[in-house]
Amino acid sequence: MNRVKEKIMELVFLFTAVISIVAVALICIFLFANGYPAIHKIGLWEFLSGKTWRPTNQIFGIFPMIIGSLYVTGGALVIGVPVGILMAVFLSRFCPKKLYRMLKPIVDLLAGIPSIVYGFFGLVVIVPFVREHMKGDGNSILTASVLLGIMILPTVIGVSESAIRAVEQSYYEGALALGATHERSVFTVVVPAAKSGIMAAVVLGVGRAIGETMAVIMVAGNQARVPHSIFQGVRTLTANIVMEMGYAADLHRETLIATGVVLFVFILMINLSFSLLKRRGGEK
Amino acid sequence: MEAVNRQSFRDKMKSYQKHPGSFLLLLLVLLAAVFTVSVLVFLVGYILIHGIPYLKPSLFAWEYTSENVSMLPAMINTLFITVLALAISIPFGVGAAIYLVEYAKKGNKLVGVIRVTAETLSGIPSIIYGLFGMLFFVTALKWGYSMLAGAMTLAIMVLPVIMRTTEEALLCVPDSFREGSFGLGAGKLRTIFRIVLPSAVPGILSGIILAIGRIVGETAALIYTAGTVAGAAGFFDSGRTLAIHMYSLSREGMHTHEAYATAVVLLVVVLIINGASSLIAKKFEAPRK
């Protein structure tokens, strides 16, 4: 009786473990199956490289949105990566223990703030600032980049901090013994040794930035065209889905799902490179 | 380490005079820290200062009308969907972690696949979950825009969080506990439920708190699964959570004040969640070290 119970429960646990495989399979199947008809009808190349998005005329090219996602993500990296890595260095090698106990919750809080609150903050603070002190109407690539740069900070900080902490102390001590200052030892010996971990942090940041939806919608302007300056509005792949899914039908709806498929493929590539980088970091 | 390179402040300044590059690096690092902290303080402070004056009692009216734009129904919905999503996600997440740690043999190929898929799940952005939820739960299973569809979508979304934290917590339980239990004649199941799980509770709890944080702040995954209808909802009704409520308010542009107030409530919830998780971490991890 007991042995039967043990066996049954083992199977139950196995079943729960398999759920994540089932979930990934279902997500892939449903996205690709629902996105494929649109891509098939329009043609993959026309869909990806078409510069015009005009659903009312049945013209569906998502090139502006791909460019938009890339621009905004790139801008976020310009702000988030240097600040994030420097902050990680500060937390792991400069900060006294007492201060660390105060700073760590701050970084955690930054990670915990919902994206809708970030978006609202961007809407009421950053957008008016850009409009009044710079150029354009404030809903722009620049605004979205600044906001996303802040949003990916905790991700970049968290992963690079643990990468820097994982570097053996002897590296640092060796550099000090050779006469380098604390800063020089950290930046020329410890940080390079944590390179693949820090790269993984950047890749994870890219993933967060490219997949961010609500915050971007509220500050990016969402015009579906190829922008010519960073003060112009832009629409990302994620925004395209949320903006139009509410009223889209037929082919239009299918193209939005296909937009999701394109985003999903991007994310899968990013995930793959993240785990490759992490594995390489782990081997050392 | 500190004892070896103890330097007086003056020595340090002298050293920086000799190495201006190092001083520059120090400045940059400090600047980054100041930037990060001030961004957070500014953001939280700005929203609290502008939002708290608008926290009027009418915002917490029992019924939602387009006049009072009450957020109470949205708060109830948020609570409901959180409980529902966790009720689905915790058994599966904890069960999966138990399988990975307690049952799976080393080198089991299935374990590798499970790990990869869990990692994939945690990397998928919420809008993709939203699309999937819409295609699968709302359309294919014909649940329509409903709390249940939203909760299922969220449950899949937080599954990897709960799995990972539980797995870590289980791995932290020393093997001697298990051996002791087996030695006293307990079976595997009994050992897991009576010995291993109870000692892993703090870790599991911190995972659950993390999951709650993600659920409460979620918007993109819910818009096209749970929908945006204002007002308290049942299992198969569409209803908006607090985050979606705030999105609708700030989109319309007519209720900026109320959006501020909602942001305050969301921020307070996040503050409580973060406080709780660090409290748990402090309480349970300190004695172990």
Interface residues (C-beta under 8 A of the other chain):
Chain A: N2 K5 E6 M9 E10 V12 F13 L14 F15 T16 A17 V18 I19 S20 I21 A23 V24 L26 I27 F30 L31 N34 P82 V83 G84 L86 M87 V89 F90 L91 F94 C95 L103 P105 I106 V107 D108 L109 L110 G112 I113 P114 S115 I116 V117 Y118 G119 F120 F121 L123 V124 V125 I150 L153 I157 Q169 E173 L176 T181 H182 E183 R184 V186 F187 L204 G207 R208 I210 G211 E212 T213 M214 M218 T238 I241 V242 M245 G246 I257 G260 L263 F264 I267 L268 I270 N271 F274 S275
Chain B: M1 N5 S15 Y16 H19 G21 S22 F23 L25 L26 L28 V29 L30 L31 A32 A33 F35 T36 V37 V39 L40 L43 V44 Y46 I47 H50 P91 F92 G93 V94 G95 A96 I98 Y99 L100 E102 Y103 A104 L110 V113 I114 V116 T117 A118 E119 T120 L121 G123 I124 P125 S126 I127 I128 Y129 G130 L131 F132 M134 L135 F136 A140 I156 L159 P160 M163 G187 K188 L189 G213 V216 G217 E218 T219 A220 I223 Y224 A243 M246 Y247 S250 R251 T256 A259 Y260 A263 L266 L267 V270 L271 I273 N274 S277 S278
